[in-house]
Amino acid sequence: MKIEEAIPQRRSVYPPQYSDKEITRETIETILEAANWAPTHRRTEPWRFKVFQGKAKQELAEFLREAYLKHENAPSTFKAKRVESKVQQAACVLAICMQRDPKESVPEWEEIAATSMAVQNLWLRARSIGIGGYWSTPFLKDHIGDYISLKEGETCLGFFYMGYVEEWPEGSRETSIADKTEFI
């Protein structure tokens, strides 16, 4: 798929829409390599990814369920099960992390933006090979450091769920780019 096709076809596709097909490590590495080519000011390359598959994914699902029950003000067993099943339905889950430059040579927002561009690159690459995904930013992201090691200055910005998709949802925009552009 060419980039001009992948961009308008890139959209959030949720775990219940994924097939049971596994994503190979080689395919994940290809997707992450696309992420690594995101633009970055002063070459800080702040994006970091923690990959969960197989047993590690199952353990992540259990951790997130328990963290939800422990940290939510009014926990619901239904929602706890939903948190867990979302992870289980995905072929792969990435923790999207950002490593702050220890020298703080650029503003933090630029490193968050660079990480976001890395996610867009991986999302487009995934779409081009038939893999759907979506970026979720639940409050549970703030507890991932209780489960896996994060380096000093490393922050989790959310989770990226991935899986092969057989039927792609339609997409649209509410307004045209002309409505959002002013030439000066």
Order of alpha helices (4+ residues) and beta strands (2+ residues): alpha-alpha-beta-alpha-alpha-beta-alpha-beta-beta
